[in-house]
Amino acid sequence: MNDEPSPRFRASLLALLLIAPIQLIGTTTAMVWFPDAAWAKVAFGFAKVMLMLAPLIWLIKVEKVKPRIPKWEKFPFGPGMLWAHVTGVLIFVIIAGAYYGFAKAWIDTGPMLEKVQQMGLDNFWLYLAGALYWCTINSLLEEYFWRWFIFSRLRDVLPATTAGVAGAVVIAGLLFMAHHVVALKVYFDWYVTVLGSLGCFIGGVTWSILYLKS
């Protein structure tokens, strides 16, 4: 009996080791290790670009797969999009409820306002542009990276069983949460960081399940 790992397994495991940490490294470099260095901000931007390019380069150069063009005529009405919108609304309601219910008193707005001013986001139009970017381009980019590329590779390296799939969902959620933990801790105390990180984990798990089902 041949117990040697398959080429697909080896390639997927190597992809996870090399590519999955990109966003965590970029966030930690720019926000924790070297927050005042201009080059660290460039590194953060480079990490964002690599979220798009690294999976494509890996597919083409390593896995020798020709990327397929998405069927955009199904967007935003394709399989899973109804539940995607439902979970989005539900998450918004939960966040708003938690904030106005109890978490507002936990947050010291002083450091946040100072950071917003440093980034120039106290300008309404810059703030609006940033909000549109984070809610559209950045969100789609993270779905592409975490739910498609990383989650799919986790499924390759874990057993094709119910437990294996569940493990891939949980690990994908934890990996997705990691860089958010770093970013949240820059602005908040540990209890807000824990609450926000838990929300990121639940969101990552939810969206991985939606991706799996649809």
FENRADA-V26041 format. One record per residue. RES is the residue in one small letter. PSI is psi in radians with two decimals (* if undefined). NEAR is the number of other C-alpha atoms within 8 Angstrom. D_LAST is the distance of its C-alpha to the last C-alpha in Angstrom with 1 decimal. Layout:
RES/PSI/NEAR/D_LAST  RES/PSI/NEAR/D_LAST
//
This chain:
m/2.29/2/35.4  n/1.97/3/33.8  d/0.13/4/32.5  e/2.38/4/32.1  p/2.50/6/28.7  s/2.76/6/26.8  p/-0.63/6/26.8  r/-0.74/7/23.1  f/-0.85/10/23.6  r/-0.75/10/26.5  a/-0.74/10/24.9  s/-0.70/12/21.9  l/-0.76/11/24.3  l/-0.68/8/26.6  a/-0.74/11/23.8  l/-0.73/12/23.0  l/-0.63/8/26.7  l/-0.62/8/27.5  i/-0.63/9/24.6  a/-0.61/10/23.0  p/-0.05/9/26.3  i/-0.87/11/26.7  q/-0.64/11/25.7  l/-0.76/10/27.6  i/-0.78/8/30.7  g/-0.77/15/30.7  t/-0.78/13/30.4  t/-0.70/12/33.0  t/-0.83/13/35.4  a/-0.52/15/35.4  m/-0.33/11/35.4  v/-1.00/10/37.3  w/-0.82/7/39.3  f/1.11/9/40.5  p/-0.38/10/39.7  d/-0.01/6/42.7  a/2.29/8/42.5  a/-0.65/6/41.6  w/-0.51/6/40.3  a/-0.62/13/37.8  k/-0.65/10/36.2  v/-0.71/8/36.1  a/-0.66/11/34.4  f/-0.78/12/31.8  g/-0.68/9/31.1  f/-0.70/9/31.0  a/-0.68/11/28.5  k/-0.75/10/26.2  v/-0.68/8/26.8  m/-0.41/9/26.1  l/-0.59/13/22.6  m/-0.77/11/21.9  l/-0.68/8/24.3  a/-0.83/9/24.2  p/-0.68/11/20.8  l/-0.79/9/21.8  i/-0.73/9/25.2  w/-0.78/10/24.0  l/-0.83/12/21.8  i/-0.78/11/24.7  k/-0.60/7/27.7  v/-0.94/8/26.7  e/-0.15/8/23.8  k/0.75/7/25.1  v/2.37/6/21.8  k/2.04/6/21.7  p/2.46/7/19.0  r/2.46/4/16.9  i/2.21/4/17.2  p/2.61/4/14.0  k/1.48/6/13.8  w/-0.29/5/15.0  e/-0.29/4/15.9  k/-0.14/7/12.4  f/2.31/8/12.9  p/0.56/5/13.0  f/0.27/7/11.9  g/-3.11/7/8.7  p/2.34/6/5.4  g/-0.29/10/5.1  m/-0.57/10/8.6  l/-0.86/8/10.6  w/-0.51/8/9.7  a/-0.79/10/10.2  h/-0.67/8/13.5  v/-0.81/8/14.4  t/-0.60/8/14.2  g/-0.80/8/16.0  v/-0.74/8/18.7  l/-0.76/8/19.0  i/-0.71/8/19.5  f/-0.77/8/22.1  v/-0.74/8/23.9  i/-0.76/8/24.1  i/-0.82/8/25.4  a/-0.72/8/27.9  g/-0.75/8/29.0  a/-0.71/9/29.6  y/-0.91/9/31.5  y/-0.35/8/33.7  g/-0.76/7/34.0  f/-0.49/8/35.3  a/-0.36/10/34.0  k/-0.66/8/36.0  a/-0.29/6/39.2  w/-0.35/7/37.9  i/2.18/9/37.4  d/1.89/8/40.4  t/-0.28/6/39.8  g/-1.02/6/42.7  p/-0.61/8/41.1  m/-0.78/9/38.0  l/-0.67/8/40.1  e/-0.74/8/42.1  k/-0.71/8/39.1  v/-0.75/10/37.8  q/-0.69/9/41.3  q/-0.61/7/41.4  m/-0.07/7/38.2  g/0.18/9/39.6  l/0.08/11/36.9  d/-0.11/9/39.6  n/2.19/7/39.8  f/-0.79/7/37.7  w/-0.64/6/36.4  l/-0.68/10/35.5  y/-0.76/11/33.7  l/-0.75/8/31.8  a/-0.74/8/30.9  g/-0.74/9/29.8  a/-0.74/8/27.7  l/-0.70/9/26.0  y/-0.87/9/25.4  w/-0.56/9/24.0  c/-0.23/8/21.7  t/-1.34/8/20.3  i/-0.88/9/21.2  n/-0.71/9/21.3  s/-0.79/9/18.1  l/-0.69/8/16.1  l/-0.74/10/18.2  e/-0.60/10/17.4  e/-0.77/9/13.6  y/-0.78/10/14.3  f/-0.92/12/16.7  w/-0.82/11/15.5  r/-0.62/15/11.8  w/-1.11/10/11.7  f/-0.97/10/15.3  i/-0.82/12/16.6  f/-0.71/13/13.8  s/-0.68/9/13.4  r/-0.58/12/17.2  l/-0.68/14/17.5  r/-0.52/12/15.5  d/-0.59/10/18.0  v/-0.24/10/21.0  l/2.73/10/20.1  p/2.56/9/20.5  a/0.98/7/17.7  t/3.01/6/18.3  t/-0.75/6/16.9  a/-0.66/7/19.3  g/-0.75/11/18.4  v/-0.74/12/14.7  a/-0.70/8/16.0  g/-0.72/9/18.5  a/-0.71/12/16.2  v/-0.81/12/14.4  v/-0.80/9/17.9  i/-0.70/9/19.5  a/-0.69/16/17.0  g/-0.72/15/17.7  l/-0.74/10/21.4  l/-0.73/9/21.5  f/-0.63/12/19.8  m/-0.51/13/22.4  a/-0.88/9/25.3  h/-0.42/12/26.3  h/-0.60/10/25.8  v/-0.82/12/28.3  v/-0.84/13/30.8  a/-0.72/11/30.4  l/-0.69/12/30.7  k/-0.41/10/33.8  v/-0.59/8/35.5  y/-0.44/8/35.6  f/2.86/11/35.6  d/3.01/8/37.3  w/-0.61/7/35.6  y/-0.60/7/34.6  v/-0.68/12/32.7  t/-0.76/12/31.2  v/-0.78/9/30.0  l/-0.82/8/28.6  g/-0.67/10/26.7  s/-0.68/12/25.6  l/-0.71/9/24.2  g/-0.73/8/22.3  c/-0.72/12/20.8  f/-0.81/12/19.9  i/-0.71/9/18.2  g/-0.80/9/16.3  g/-0.74/14/15.3  v/-0.79/12/14.3  t/-0.81/8/12.3  w/-0.54/10/10.3  s/-0.70/13/9.9  i/-0.74/9/8.5  l/-0.74/11/5.9  y/-0.75/10/5.3  l/-0.75/6/5.8  k/-0.52/6/3.8  s/*/6/0.0
//
